[in-house]
Every structure is written in structure tokens, then in C-alpha cells.
Amino acid sequence: MEFHRLIIQLLQRTANATESETEHIENQYQVQQPQVLTRLITKTDNLVVFPIPAGITFKYVLIKASYNQEDTALAKKEGDLAPIAIRRDGATDDQILPDGWIAWGGNIVNLQISTPYETNKVKVEVFLGA
């Protein structure tokens, strides 16, 4: 058994560079079967199906997409967040994620992910806490 903690902090910075926290969200999950699904995708792959294990109820889902290598034309370094779109649980409309990440507390049954980026591969990591 493991404990996973998701923390989101909203910070604001004033003109004189003083940073302060405006919102803090923190939740801890007791998980027994954590999963990490990783794939490299590109635009030509269209919608890539991520195999969500059946019969497991997940407590949280975190999806993160990053550039797999540097792209000087876009001024992106390896590891920078990359744009993706997701479809989950049978949805037919894309949920556009231009900043390359999303998290929610709750379950997921199926997942498809695409990217508009076509020069190189995008690394997509799906963290599932069960």
C-alpha cells in the first residue's frame, strides 16, 4: 500500500515580483495498485488508445504530455509540456489541453489521446491511482 498526494498551488506574482499563494488544493490517496501508462505519440497516430485496466476503480487520474526531444523551431526543450487532446469514457468530442496536462479525482474506464504536434514524438504519461 502507498500514499499519493496531489498538490495544486495557484500563485500570483505582483509587478514587484512578490509571489503569494491564492489557492491551495491538496488531497491524499491511499492506493494499492498504482499504474503508469507511457506512450510516444505524434499527429499521424490520430487517436491512440491507452489500455485502462478493467475491473479496477481508480481514485485519481493524472495525464502529462511532454516533448520527447528539443524542437528549436518552436523553442521547446525536451521535457517541456506539449499539447494534447483527450477523449475519455466513450466521449466523441476532444477535450483540448494546450498546456499538456490534466488531473482529476475519480475513475476512468477508457482513454484516447491525440496531439497536433507532428515534427517529433510527444511522451504521454498516464498516472492512475487505485
URPE-V598408 format. One line per field, one symbol per residue. ss: DSSP state (@ for helix, = for strand, . for the rest). A space follows every 10 residues. Layout:
# URPE-V598408
ss->???
This chain:
# URPE-V598408
ss->.========= ===.....== ========== =...====== =.@@@..=== .........= =======... =....=.... =..=====.. ....===... =====..... ====...... .========.
